[in-house]
Amino acid sequence: MLDQTSHDKETFDVLAPLNQEHRRHLMYTFGHDESDIGSNYHYRALATAVRDRVTHHWRNTRHQFATTDQRRVHYFSLEFLLGRSLNNAVQNLDLEESARNALHQYGVQLEEIADEEQDAGLGNGGLGRLAACFLDSCANLQLPVAGYGIRYEFGMFHQMIENGRQVEAPDHWLRDGNIWEIERPEDTRTIKFYGRTERYMADSGKMASRWVGTHDMLAVPYDMPIPGYKNQTVNTLRLWKAAATDEFNLEEFNSGNYPDAVVQKNNAEQISMVLYPNDASENGKELRLKQQYFLVSASLQDVLAAWVEQHGEDFTHFGEKNCFQLNDTHPACSVPELMRLLMDEHGLEWDAAWKITSSCMAYTNHTLLPEALERWSVALFSRLLPRLLEIIYEINERFLALVKEAHPGDTALLRRVSLVEEGHQPHIRMAYLSIVGSFSVNGVAALHTELLKEGLFLDFYKIWPEKFNNKTNGVTQRRWLSHCNPLLRDLLIETIGTEWECDLMQMEKLAPYADDAAFQKKWADVKLANKQRLAAHVLKHTGVEFMENAIFDVQVKRIHEYKRQLLNVLHVIHLYDRIKRGETKDMTPRCVLIGGKAAPGYHVAKLIVKLINNVASVVNADPATKGLLRLAFFPNYRVSTMEIICPGTELSEQISTAGKEASGTGNMKFMMNGALTIGTLDGANIEIREKAGDENFFLFGLDAQGVVEARKSYDPNTIIADDPEIRRVMELLEGGTFNMNEPGIFDLLTQGLRNPHDQWVSIADLRSYIDAQTEAGATYRDQAKWNRMSILNSAHSGWFSSDRTIQQYADEIWGVKPLRNV
């Protein structure tokens, strides 16, 4: 465990019991007496009392960092989808009993006040939630890792459903402040934009470059604690808020021109105002690039300032002692920005700066979709970040010279690997910049990494095979089992002990109980209680009543064509058709839940949301479906919602087109909680199936190579014509059954399904999907068999802990050791 100074120990020892601290904060911090206290004030008082205890360990951890000369990791991500912090801190500091006792005297439940906390609006999907799990595991493993992100004023958006359509409203998650953050104005950094570069004679007698005439703004840091699990380690997530260098132009204000007086302040604060602005417009693109540069420049300046404070201007060992993990291409500007800072601000020559940069940058890729690889126009870069563009061109020139030397005459290769995509409007390829500037490039599932090496990054893999490696994603079992599923947690502790909370491989001890009838009964009772909780939640938020005897069939994730929520809806329509035709013999009752947000500018995704809701309206209103079929779309899906959905799910839908999903993490959360997976051989599904056993996974569809082959002669219309069940599904969809008053509204979707160039090949997989769903339904009717499969899925989920993933990062990429071993 971490050392404690005597002063800190005295400070901690004199803290009153939690119930007294809770009462003190109620009375003196928030000014409330003993009567009529609302849940929000109970939350704020308890959270503040818990934060006081977190802060004690936080100070010790920072002290430990400052007094060791160990290699450190800086995790750069534009997203950190943390969810809520109170329950996480209560669990990790082992304060649940104390917290409940503190609230008991007021007749208040912990769950009631925990609901008062807003989900931190710092991410929009799996990438951000993965980053949050990684920080949790780094603290649990006591690794010297700090997260860096942006303190968005508004989260992605609050999703509402009106007439079946997604409507976006602001997610002002910071409206009531954030108890879990501490502002650190002393570490404010200055960020440059626009301007020009000039050459000048440095004091060393050599020519150097500097960036002048810039529009400057400030990056103000806010720190959030990331507590480890019962180990006294608290790591830091530093989030940057944008601010103007001056509050307003006093001369403009005094002359009565109030709008112009504050325009600089408003323009500056836009950078950290909204998570991922819609980049359909040129202004949107500029703001997105500003966010990316703002994050990396502030963070790199932060790390360099700490280095200089400890080591002065000697950067000889900087690359050995620091590692920057780039979470996708969003922080790719780290490569040229570190070069700029080392050369322009600290006087290093190019070769020395490049040796440092290329030895401490590591890049994680999260996509197989070519269109998702970021490209920024040279024109935009030239205007916004002129000095970085110069450095990128220099990196590219030197890199291409090496390629040309190794492959003389291969001009096609030079064009393919160039960091600059030439054309009428040249673009910077940010993924390529990340690869060239990094010592490690990793994928996030075994298949994903192989496809990167064989496809998107084949040329680079041939040049640097040693750079490429795989780190299959994972999720933290503390939040995604122990916290979100307390009934299962207690059953596991009763049955196999507590070691699984920090070593999920211990779940293997559960496997022998899969055939134990008494244990199966306990397992089924836990699942039923979780289903009842989920059903109540669905009813409250959608008005749809789920039958507890039905199979709970769930797909929750970002709405995207490749994730194929549309395929799920086609199956629901198929079941509806069977019911209307009277083919209900041996039909397993089914409740289908779909949730997720569509990007505001993604028209097709929003149309899929509309279709789901229209189909649900028709199906749920038809008396023929009573007791057999229900469909609900859950609005505003988020982390705290998943904490209820995950334990109550029985069938996990992981049905993306093979070769499109990098990994997935929802699939791991569901498996951990005993859900069975229906899925394709895509992303981490492959490894889930390997661990669970083929017989405990409902497989369907083409594999990645099969998709490639199918596209060569894909004829969805013939498939539809030749399969009566699929033909009837399309007839219902195209015949207006689900849009009687909105003719033609779904034509874009049906045309896409029938298009021979449909890259998602949904019709090609539909028959196989229907058959796998039929098998799942039949299996569910044999509850003993289903429970056995469920137990084994959970028992074999140990590989998918983010602790395992992070340990591999630490051993194979970062080269860092736990603080406890220093």
C-alpha positions in Angstrom: 0.0 0.0 0.0 1.0 3.6 -0.4 3.1 5.3 2.3 1.3 7.9 4.5 3.0 10.9 6.0 2.3 11.4 9.7 0.6 14.7 9.0 -1.8 13.2 6.5 -2.5 10.3 8.8 -3.4 12.7 11.6 -5.6 14.7 9.2 -7.4 11.5 8.2 -7.7 10.2 11.8 -9.5 13.3 13.0 -12.2 13.1 10.4 -15.5 12.4 12.1 -17.5 9.3 11.2 -19.3 9.6 7.9 -22.7 10.1 9.5 -21.3 13.1 11.4 -19.6 14.5 8.3 -22.7 14.1 6.3 -24.7 16.0 8.9 -22.0 18.7 9.2 -22.0 19.3 5.4 -25.8 19.4 5.4 -25.8 22.1 8.1 -22.7 24.2 7.4 -21.7 23.6 3.8 -25.2 23.7 2.3 -27.1 25.5 5.1 -29.9 23.1 5.9 -31.4 22.2 9.2 -32.7 18.8 10.2 -36.2 19.1 8.6 -37.4 18.8 5.1 -34.1 18.1 3.4 -34.4 17.2 -0.3 -32.6 14.3 -1.9 -30.4 16.6 -3.9 -28.9 18.1 -0.7 -28.5 14.7 0.9 -26.6 13.7 -2.3 -24.4 16.8 -2.2 -23.6 16.5 1.5 -22.8 12.7 1.4 -20.8 13.2 -1.8 -18.7 15.9 -0.2 -18.1 13.8 2.9 -17.0 10.9 0.8 -14.8 13.1 -1.4 -13.0 14.3 1.8 -12.0 10.7 2.4 -11.0 10.2 -1.3 -8.9 13.4 -1.2 -6.8 12.1 1.7 -5.6 9.1 -0.4 -5.4 11.3 -3.5 -2.8 13.5 -1.8 -0.8 10.5 -0.8 -0.9 9.1 -4.3 0.3 12.4 -5.9 3.1 12.6 -3.3 4.1 9.1 -4.3 4.2 10.1 -7.9 6.3 13.2 -7.2 8.9 11.3 -5.2 9.5 8.4 -7.5 11.5 8.5 -10.8 9.3 5.9 -12.4 8.0 5.9 -16.0 4.6 7.5 -16.1 1.7 7.1 -18.6 -0.5 9.9 -19.8 -3.8 8.7 -21.3 -5.1 11.2 -23.9 -8.7 10.8 -24.9 -11.4 13.2 -26.1 -13.9 11.0 -24.2 -14.2 9.7 -20.6 -17.7 8.3 -20.1 -17.5 8.0 -16.3 -21.1 7.7 -15.4 -21.8 8.6 -11.7 -19.0 8.9 -9.2 -20.7 8.6 -5.7 -21.5 4.9 -5.8 -18.1 4.1 -7.4 -16.3 6.0 -4.6 -18.4 4.5 -1.9 -17.7 1.0 -3.2 -14.0 1.5 -3.8 -13.4 3.0 -0.4 -15.6 0.3 1.3 -18.0 2.9 2.7 -21.3 1.4 1.8 -22.4 0.4 5.3 -21.3 3.8 6.7 -23.1 5.6 3.9 -26.3 3.7 4.4 -26.1 4.4 8.2 -25.6 8.1 7.6 -28.7 8.3 5.5 -30.8 5.9 7.6 -31.4 8.5 10.4 -33.2 10.7 7.7 -35.2 7.8 6.3 -33.3 8.0 3.0 -31.9 5.2 0.9 -28.5 5.4 -0.8 -30.1 4.4 -4.2 -32.5 7.3 -3.9 -29.9 10.0 -3.4 -27.4 8.4 -5.9 -30.1 9.0 -8.6 -29.6 12.8 -7.9 -26.2 12.7 -9.5 -26.0 13.6 -13.2 -24.1 11.2 -15.5 -20.8 13.0 -16.3 -21.3 14.2 -19.9 -17.8 13.5 -21.1 -18.3 10.9 -23.8 -20.8 9.6 -26.3 -20.2 5.8 -26.5 -18.0 2.8 -26.2 -14.7 4.7 -26.7 -15.4 6.9 -23.7 -16.7 4.2 -21.5 -13.6 2.1 -22.3 -11.4 5.0 -21.3 -13.3 5.2 -18.0 -12.8 1.4 -17.4 -9.1 1.7 -18.2 -8.7 4.5 -15.6 -10.5 2.4 -13.0 -8.2 -0.6 -13.7 -5.0 1.6 -13.6 -6.0 2.8 -10.1 -6.9 -0.8 -9.1 -3.5 -2.0 -10.3 -1.8 1.0 -8.7 -0.2 2.1 -11.9 1.2 5.6 -12.4 -1.3 6.6 -15.1 -3.1 10.0 -15.4 -6.0 10.7 -17.8 -6.3 13.9 -19.8 -9.5 15.1 -21.4 -11.8 18.1 -22.0 -14.3 19.4 -19.4 -17.3 19.7 -21.7 -20.0 22.1 -20.4 -22.6 20.1 -22.3 -22.6 16.4 -22.9 -23.5 14.7 -26.1 -27.2 15.5 -25.9 -30.3 14.5 -24.0 -32.3 12.2 -26.3 -36.1 12.5 -26.3 -38.6 10.7 -28.5 -41.4 12.7 -30.1 -43.7 11.0 -32.5 -41.1 8.2 -32.8 -38.4 10.6 -33.8 -35.2 11.4 -31.9 -35.1 15.0 -30.7 -32.0 16.4 -29.1 -31.9 18.7 -26.1 -28.9 20.1 -24.3 -27.2 17.9 -21.7 -26.1 20.5 -19.2 -24.6 18.1 -16.8 -22.6 20.8 -15.0 -25.7 22.9 -14.3 -25.5 22.2 -10.5 -21.7 22.0 -10.4 -19.5 18.9 -10.0 -18.7 18.0 -6.4 -16.0 15.5 -7.7 -13.7 18.1 -9.3 -11.1 20.5 -8.0 -10.0 23.5 -10.1 -6.2 23.9 -10.4 -5.8 27.5 -11.8 -2.1 27.5 -10.9 -1.6 24.9 -13.7 -3.4 27.0 -16.4 -1.7 26.7 -19.9 -1.8 29.0 -22.9 -3.0 27.6 -26.2 -2.2 29.1 -29.6 -4.3 29.2 -32.8 -4.0 31.0 -36.2 -1.1 33.4 -36.7 2.0 32.6 -38.8 5.5 31.1 -38.3 8.7 33.0 -38.8 12.4 32.0 -38.8 14.8 33.8 -36.5 18.4 33.5 -35.2 18.3 31.8 -31.8 20.8 32.5 -28.9 22.5 29.3 -29.9 23.5 30.9 -33.2 21.3 28.5 -35.2 18.1 29.3 -37.1 14.9 28.4 -35.3 11.2 28.8 -35.8 8.5 30.5 -33.7 4.7 30.8 -34.0 3.7 34.5 -33.8 0.6 36.6 -34.3 -1.5 34.0 -32.7 -5.0 34.1 -31.1 -4.3 32.8 -27.6 -6.6 31.3 -25.1 -6.3 29.5 -21.8 -6.7 25.9 -20.7 -7.8 25.7 -17.1 -7.4 22.3 -15.4 -10.0 20.6 -13.3 -9.0 17.4 -11.6 -11.3 14.4 -10.8 -10.2 11.6 -8.5 -10.1 8.0 -9.8 -10.1 5.8 -6.7 -8.7 2.3 -6.8 -10.5 -0.6 -5.2 -9.8 -0.7 -1.4 -6.1 0.0 -2.0 -5.6 3.6 -1.0 -4.6 4.6 -4.5 -6.3 7.5 -6.2 -5.2 8.5 -9.7 -6.2 11.7 -11.5 -8.3 12.6 -14.5 -7.3 16.1 -15.6 -10.0 17.9 -17.6 -9.3 21.2 -19.4 -11.8 24.1 -19.6 -11.2 26.8 -22.3 -11.2 30.4 -21.2 -10.3 33.7 -22.7 -7.0 35.4 -21.9 -9.1 38.5 -20.9 -12.6 38.5 -19.6 -13.7 41.2 -22.1 -12.4 44.2 -24.0 -12.8 47.0 -21.5 -12.5 49.7 -24.2 -15.3 48.2 -26.2 -17.4 47.8 -23.1 -16.9 51.4 -22.1 -17.9 52.6 -25.5 -21.2 50.7 -25.2 -20.4 47.9 -27.6 -21.3 45.1 -25.2 -21.5 42.2 -27.7 -18.0 42.8 -29.1 -16.6 43.3 -25.6 -17.2 39.7 -24.7 -16.8 38.1 -28.1 -13.3 36.8 -27.4 -14.4 35.2 -24.2 -17.4 33.5 -25.9 -15.2 32.3 -28.8 -12.7 30.8 -26.4 -15.2 29.0 -24.3 -16.8 27.4 -27.3 -13.9 24.9 -27.4 -15.0 23.1 -24.2 -18.7 24.0 -24.5 -20.1 20.9 -26.3 -18.9 17.3 -26.7 -18.2 16.5 -30.4 -20.0 19.3 -32.3 -21.7 18.3 -35.5 -18.9 18.7 -38.1 -21.1 18.7 -41.1 -20.3 22.4 -41.6 -16.8 23.9 -42.1 -17.3 25.8 -38.8 -18.1 22.5 -37.1 -14.9 20.9 -38.5 -12.8 23.8 -37.3 -14.2 23.5 -33.8 -13.6 19.8 -33.7 -9.9 20.3 -34.7 -9.6 23.1 -32.2 -10.8 20.7 -29.5 -8.3 18.1 -30.4 -5.4 20.5 -30.5 -6.6 22.2 -27.3 -6.5 18.8 -25.5 -3.0 17.7 -26.6 -1.3 21.1 -26.3 -2.5 21.8 -22.8 -1.7 18.2 -21.7 1.7 18.1 -23.2 2.6 21.5 -21.8 1.5 20.1 -18.4 3.7 17.1 -18.6 6.7 19.1 -19.8 6.2 21.7 -17.1 6.3 19.0 -14.4 9.5 17.5 -16.1 11.3 20.9 -16.1 10.4 21.5 -12.5 12.0 18.2 -11.5 14.8 17.9 -14.1 15.4 21.3 -15.6 15.9 21.6 -19.3 17.7 18.2 -19.6 15.3 16.1 -21.7 17.8 13.2 -22.2 15.6 10.7 -20.3 12.2 12.2 -21.1 11.3 9.5 -23.6 12.3 6.8 -21.1 10.2 8.2 -18.3 7.0 9.1 -20.1 4.5 7.4 -22.4 1.5 9.0 -24.1 -1.3 6.7 -25.1 -3.4 8.1 -27.9 -7.0 6.8 -27.6 -7.8 6.7 -31.3 -6.8 9.5 -33.8 -8.4 12.3 -31.9 -5.1 13.1 -30.0 -3.0 12.6 -33.1 -1.8 16.3 -33.0 0.3 15.1 -30.0 3.0 14.0 -32.4 3.7 17.4 -34.1 2.9 19.3 -31.0 5.5 17.6 -28.8 8.0 18.2 -31.6 7.0 21.9 -31.6 7.3 22.3 -27.9 10.6 20.5 -27.7 12.1 22.5 -30.6 10.5 25.9 -30.4 10.1 26.2 -26.6 13.0 24.1 -25.3 15.6 24.5 -28.0 16.1 20.9 -29.1 17.3 20.0 -32.6 15.0 18.0 -34.9 16.8 14.6 -34.5 16.8 14.8 -30.7 13.1 15.9 -30.6 12.1 13.2 -33.0 13.9 10.5 -31.0 12.0 11.5 -27.9 8.7 11.9 -29.6 8.8 8.6 -31.5 9.9 6.7 -28.4 7.0 7.8 -26.1 3.9 8.0 -28.3 1.6 4.9 -28.5 -1.5 4.7 -30.7 -4.7 2.7 -30.2 -6.9 2.3 -33.3 -10.6 1.8 -32.7 -12.1 1.5 -36.1 -12.2 -0.7 -39.3 -14.3 1.8 -41.2 -12.1 3.7 -43.7 -14.5 6.7 -43.6 -14.0 6.9 -39.8 -10.2 7.5 -40.1 -9.9 11.2 -39.5 -8.6 13.5 -42.3 -8.2 17.2 -42.0 -7.9 19.6 -44.9 -4.5 21.2 -45.4 -6.3 24.5 -45.9 -7.9 24.2 -42.5 -4.6 23.1 -40.9 -2.7 26.0 -42.6 -5.1 28.6 -41.2 -5.6 27.1 -37.7 -2.3 25.4 -36.9 0.3 26.7 -39.3 3.3 25.7 -37.3 2.0 22.2 -36.8 1.5 21.9 -40.5 5.1 22.8 -41.2 6.2 20.1 -38.8 3.8 17.5 -40.3 5.2 18.2 -43.8 8.8 17.8 -42.4 7.9 14.5 -40.7 6.3 13.3 -44.0 9.3 14.3 -46.1 11.7 12.4 -43.9 9.4 9.4 -43.6 8.9 9.2 -47.4 12.7 9.4 -47.9 13.1 6.3 -45.7 10.4 4.5 -47.7 11.9 5.5 -51.0 15.3 4.3 -49.9 13.9 0.9 -48.9 11.6 0.6 -52.0 13.1 2.6 -54.8 10.8 3.3 -57.7 7.6 2.3 -55.9 5.8 5.6 -56.4 2.4 3.9 -55.7 3.6 2.9 -52.2 4.8 6.5 -51.6 1.3 7.8 -52.5 -0.4 5.2 -50.3 1.6 5.9 -47.1 2.1 9.6 -47.4 0.8 11.6 -44.5 -0.6 14.0 -47.0 -3.4 12.7 -49.3 -2.9 14.7 -52.5 -5.7 15.9 -54.7 -7.8 19.0 -55.5 -8.1 19.6 -51.7 -5.1 17.9 -50.0 -5.8 16.3 -46.5 -3.7 15.2 -43.6 -4.2 11.6 -42.7 -4.3 11.6 -38.9 -4.1 7.8 -38.5 -1.0 7.7 -40.6 0.5 10.5 -38.6 -0.2 8.5 -35.4 1.5 5.4 -36.8 4.6 7.1 -38.0 5.0 9.0 -34.8 4.4 6.1 -32.4 6.5 3.2 -31.2 3.4 1.0 -30.7 0.2 0.6 -32.7 -2.5 -1.7 -31.2 -5.9 -3.0 -32.2 -8.6 -3.8 -29.6 -9.6 -7.4 -30.5 -7.8 -10.3 -32.1 -9.7 -10.1 -35.4 -9.6 -6.3 -35.5 -5.8 -6.3 -35.2 -5.4 -8.9 -37.9 -7.7 -6.9 -40.2 -5.7 -3.8 -39.6 -2.5 -5.6 -40.5 -4.1 -7.2 -43.6 -6.1 -4.2 -44.7 -6.2 -0.6 -43.6 -2.6 -0.5 -42.4 -1.0 -3.2 -44.5 1.7 -1.0 -46.0 2.7 0.2 -42.6 2.7 -3.3 -41.1 5.1 -4.4 -43.9 7.4 -1.4 -43.0 7.2 -1.8 -39.2 5.7 -5.2 -38.2 7.3 -4.9 -34.7 5.1 -1.9 -34.0 1.8 -3.7 -34.3 0.2 -5.6 -31.4 -3.2 -6.5 -30.0 -4.8 -5.6 -26.7 -8.3 -7.0 -26.5 -10.6 -4.6 -24.7 -12.1 -5.3 -21.3 -14.5 -3.7 -18.8 -14.2 -3.3 -15.0 -16.0 -5.9 -13.0 -16.2 -3.5 -10.0 -18.8 -1.3 -11.8 -20.2 -3.8 -14.4 -20.8 -6.7 -12.0 -20.2 -5.9 -8.3 -21.8 -2.4 -8.3 -24.5 -2.8 -10.9 -25.6 -6.3 -10.0 -25.5 -6.5 -6.1 -27.8 -9.6 -6.0 -25.4 -11.5 -8.2 -22.4 -10.1 -6.4 -23.7 -11.4 -3.1 -24.4 -14.8 -4.6 -20.9 -15.0 -6.1 -19.3 -14.0 -2.7 -21.4 -16.6 -0.9 -20.3 -19.2 -3.5 -16.7 -18.5 -4.6 -15.5 -15.7 -2.3 -14.3 -12.2 -3.1 -11.1 -12.7 -5.1 -12.9 -12.2 -8.4 -13.4 -8.5 -7.6 -9.7 -7.9 -8.3 -9.0 -11.0 -10.3 -11.9 -11.9 -12.6 -10.2 -15.1 -13.7 -11.3 -16.4 -10.3 -14.8 -16.6 -11.9 -13.7 -20.0 -13.3 -14.5 -21.4 -9.8 -18.1 -20.9 -10.7 -18.0 -23.4 -13.6 -18.6 -26.6 -11.4 -21.8 -25.1 -10.1 -23.3 -24.9 -13.6 -24.9 -28.4 -13.2 -25.9 -27.9 -9.6 -29.7 -27.7 -9.5 -29.8 -25.8 -6.2 -27.3 -23.2 -7.4 -29.2 -22.9 -10.7 -32.3 -22.0 -8.7 -30.5 -19.3 -6.8 -29.0 -18.0 -10.1 -32.5 -18.0 -11.7 -33.9 -16.1 -8.7 -31.3 -13.4 -9.1 -32.0 -13.0 -12.8 -35.7 -12.8 -12.2 -35.3 -10.1 -9.6 -33.1 -8.1 -12.0 -35.6 -8.6 -14.8 -38.4 -7.2 -12.6 -36.2 -4.2 -11.8 -35.5 -3.7 -15.5 -39.2 -4.2 -16.5 -40.2 -1.5 -14.0 -37.6 0.9 -15.5 -38.8 0.2 -19.0 -42.4 0.8 -18.0 -41.5 4.1 -16.3 -39.6 5.5 -19.2 -41.4 4.0 -22.2 -44.9 3.0 -21.1 -44.3 -0.5 -22.4 -45.0 -3.4 -20.1 -42.5 -6.3 -20.3 -43.7 -9.8 -19.3 -41.3 -11.3 -16.7 -41.8 -14.9 -18.2 -40.4 -13.7 -21.6 -36.9 -13.8 -22.8 -35.4 -10.3 -22.4 -33.7 -9.6 -25.7 -31.5 -6.5 -25.6 -29.5 -4.3 -28.0 -28.1 -1.1 -26.6 -25.4 0.8 -28.3 -24.8 3.8 -30.6 -27.3 3.7 -33.5 -25.3 3.0 -36.7 -25.9 1.0 -39.8 -23.0 -1.3 -39.2 -24.3 -2.2 -35.8 -27.5 -3.3 -37.6 -30.3 -2.3 -35.3 -32.2 -2.6 -38.6 -31.6 -6.4 -38.6 -33.0 -6.6 -35.1 -36.2 -4.8 -36.2 -36.6 -7.1 -39.2 -36.6 -10.1 -36.9 -39.3 -8.4 -34.7 -41.4 -7.8 -37.9 -40.9 -11.5 -38.7 -42.2 -12.5 -35.3 -45.1 -10.2 -35.7 -45.9 -11.7 -39.0 -45.9 -15.2 -37.4 -48.2 -14.1 -34.7 -50.7 -12.5 -37.2 -50.6 -15.7 -39.3 -51.4 -17.8 -36.2 -48.0 -19.6 -36.1 -47.5 -19.3 -32.4 -47.1 -22.9 -31.4 -43.8 -23.2 -29.4 -43.2 -19.5 -29.7 -41.2 -18.2 -26.8 -42.5 -15.0 -25.4 -40.0 -12.2 -26.1 -39.5 -8.7 -24.9 -37.1 -6.7 -27.2 -35.4 -3.6 -25.9 -33.3 -1.3 -28.1 -31.6 1.8 -27.0 -28.9 4.2 -28.2 -28.3 7.6 -29.6 -28.0 8.6 -33.3 -25.6 11.4 -34.2 -27.6 14.5 -34.9 -26.4 14.7 -38.5 -26.8 11.0 -39.3 -30.1 10.9 -41.2 -30.2 7.1 -41.7 -29.5 6.4 -38.1 -32.3 8.7 -37.0 -34.6 7.0 -39.5 -33.8 3.7 -37.9 -34.8 5.1 -34.5 -38.1 6.2 -36.1 -38.7 2.8 -37.6 -38.1 1.0 -34.2 -40.6 3.3 -32.5 -43.2 2.9 -35.3 -42.9 -0.9 -35.3 -43.1 -0.9 -31.5 -46.3 1.2 -31.7 -48.0 -1.2 -34.0 -46.8 -4.4 -32.3 -47.6 -3.3 -28.8 -51.1 -2.1 -29.7 -52.1 -5.3 -31.4 -54.1 -7.6 -29.0 -52.7 -10.6 -30.9 -49.2 -9.9 -29.5 -50.3 -9.9 -25.8 -48.2 -12.3 -23.8 -46.0 -13.1 -26.8 -44.1 -10.0 -28.1 -43.2 -6.6 -26.9 -40.7 -4.0 -28.4 -39.5 -0.9 -26.7 -37.0 1.8 -27.6 -35.4 3.2 -24.4 -34.7 6.9 -24.7 -31.6 8.7 -23.6 -29.5 5.6 -23.1 -26.5 6.3 -20.9 -24.1 4.6 -18.3 -26.5 4.7 -15.4 -29.2 3.2 -17.5 -26.9 0.4 -18.6 -26.3 -0.4 -14.9 -30.0 -1.4 -14.7 -30.3 -3.0 -18.2 -27.2 -5.1 -18.0 -28.2 -7.3 -15.0 -31.7 -7.9 -16.4 -30.7 -8.9 -19.9 -30.9 -12.6 -21.0 -30.0 -12.4 -24.7 -27.3 -9.9 -25.8 -27.5 -8.7 -29.4 -24.1 -8.3 -30.9 -25.1 -8.5 -34.6 -22.7 -6.1 -36.4 -21.6 -6.9 -40.0 -18.5 -9.1 -39.6 -15.3 -7.1 -40.1 -16.8 -3.8 -39.0 -16.9 -3.8 -35.2 -13.4 -3.2 -33.8 -14.2 -4.9 -30.5 -17.3 -3.9 -28.5 -17.5 -3.8 -24.8 -21.2 -4.1 -24.1 -20.9 -7.7 -25.2 -18.4 -8.2 -22.3 -20.7 -6.5 -19.7 -23.6 -8.7 -20.7 -21.5 -11.9 -20.7 -20.1 -11.1 -17.2 -23.7 -10.8 -15.9 -24.8 -14.1 -17.4 -26.5 -13.1 -20.6 -26.1 -15.3 -23.6 -24.8 -13.7 -26.8 -26.4 -13.9 -30.3 -23.8 -12.6 -32.7 -21.6 -12.7 -35.7 -17.9 -13.5 -35.8 -17.0 -9.8 -35.4 -14.8 -7.9 -33.0 -14.5 -9.5 -29.5 -17.5 -11.8 -30.2 -14.9 -14.2 -31.6 -13.0 -14.3 -28.3 -16.2 -14.4 -26.2 -17.4 -17.4 -28.2 -14.0 -19.1 -27.7 -14.1 -18.5 -23.9 -17.7 -19.4 -23.4 -17.7 -22.4 -25.7 -19.3 -22.7 -29.1 -22.3 -24.5 -27.5 -23.0 -21.5 -25.3 -23.1 -18.9 -28.0 -25.8 -18.3 -30.7 -23.8 -17.8 -33.9 -25.2 -16.6 -37.2 -24.2 -14.9 -40.4 -21.2 -14.5 -42.7 -17.7 -14.1 -41.2 -15.4 -11.2 -42.3 -14.1 -13.1 -45.3 -17.5 -14.3 -46.2 -18.8 -10.7 -46.3 -16.0 -9.8 -48.7 -16.8 -12.7 -51.0 -20.6 -12.1 -50.8 -20.2 -8.6 -52.0 -18.8 -9.7 -55.3 -22.1 -11.1 -56.4 -24.6 -9.9 -53.8 -28.2 -10.0 -54.9 -30.5 -9.2 -52.0 -33.6 -9.1 -54.2 -33.2 -12.8 -55.2 -32.7 -13.7 -51.5 -35.9 -11.9 -50.7 -37.9 -13.5 -53.5 -36.7 -17.0 -52.7 -37.5 -16.9 -49.0 -41.2 -16.6 -48.2 -40.6 -15.5 -44.6 -38.2 -12.7 -45.6 -40.5 -11.7 -48.5 -43.4 -11.3 -46.1 -41.2 -9.1 -43.8 -40.3 -6.8 -46.7 -44.0 -6.7 -47.8 -45.0 -5.6 -44.3 -42.2 -3.0 -44.2 -42.8 -1.7 -47.7 -46.6 -2.0 -47.7 -47.2 0.8 -45.1 -48.0 -1.4 -42.1 -45.7 0.7 -39.9 -46.2 4.1 -41.5 -49.9 4.2 -42.6 -50.0 8.0 -42.1 -46.4 8.7 -43.3 -46.2 7.2 -46.8 -42.7 6.6 -48.2 -41.0 7.6 -45.0 -38.9 4.4 -44.8 -38.2 4.1 -48.5 -34.5 5.0 -47.9 -34.1 2.1 -45.5 -35.9 -0.5 -47.7 -34.0 0.7 -50.8 -30.8 0.2 -48.8 -31.7 -3.3 -47.9 -32.4 -4.2 -51.5 -29.3 -2.5 -52.9 -26.7 -5.0 -54.2 -24.0 -2.6 -53.0 -25.3 -2.5 -49.4 -22.0 -2.8 -47.5 -23.8 -4.1 -44.4 -25.3 -7.1 -46.3 -28.2 -7.3 -43.9 -30.5 -9.4 -46.1 -27.6 -11.9 -46.7 -27.5 -12.6 -42.9 -31.3 -12.3 -42.2 -32.2 -16.0 -42.7 -29.3 -17.2 -40.5 -30.3 -14.6 -37.9 -33.9 -15.8 -37.8 -32.8 -19.4 -37.4 -30.4 -18.5 -34.6 -33.1 -16.6 -32.9 -35.4 -19.6 -33.2 -32.7 -21.7 -31.6 -32.3 -19.2 -28.8 -36.1 -19.2 -28.2 -36.2 -23.0 -28.1 -33.2 -23.2 -25.7 -34.9 -20.7 -23.4 -37.9 -23.0 -23.0 -35.5 -25.5 -21.3 -34.7 -23.3 -18.3 -32.2 -25.8 -16.8 -30.2 -25.7 -20.0 -30.4 -22.0 -20.3 -29.3 -21.4 -16.7 -26.4 -23.7 -17.2 -25.3 -21.8 -20.3 -25.8 -18.5 -18.5 -23.6 -19.6 -15.5 -20.9 -20.8 -17.8 -20.8 -17.5 -19.7 -20.3 -15.7 -16.5 -17.7 -18.2 -15.3 -15.6 -17.8 -18.4 -15.8 -14.0 -18.6 -12.5 -13.5 -16.7 -10.5 -12.7 -19.8 -12.7 -9.6 -20.5 -11.7 -7.7 -17.3 -10.1 -4.4 -18.1 -7.6 -5.3 -15.4 -6.2 -7.9 -17.7 -6.2 -5.5 -20.6 -4.4 -2.8 -18.7 -1.9 -5.3 -17.3 -1.0 -6.1 -20.9 -0.6 -2.4 -21.8 1.6 -2.0 -18.7 3.8 -5.0 -19.5 4.0 -4.9 -23.3 3.6 -1.2 -24.2 4.1 1.2 -21.3 6.7 -0.6 -19.3 5.4 0.6 -16.0 5.2 -1.1 -12.6 2.7 -0.7 -9.7 3.5 2.1 -7.2 3.4 -0.5 -4.5 6.5 -2.2 -6.0 8.6 0.9 -6.1 
